[in-house]
Amino acid sequence: MESDASCAPAYTSDLSEVIDTYQSDYWLYGHTHFPVDVIEGKTRIMSIRPV
């Protein structure tokens, strides 16, 4: 199956400008198929998955 980049905006959003501007301690989000735990500036970005 080929990847179709034209549908990517339906599944992702580039919010790096918002994160960089406000520098929250945490940015938490859900519905992922793999764990994410990274630090961007002063913000820890984490995917929240059910156990």
ABEGO torsion letter per residue (X at the ends): XBBBAAAAAAABBBAAAAAAAAGBABBBBBGBABBBBBBBEABBBBBBBBX
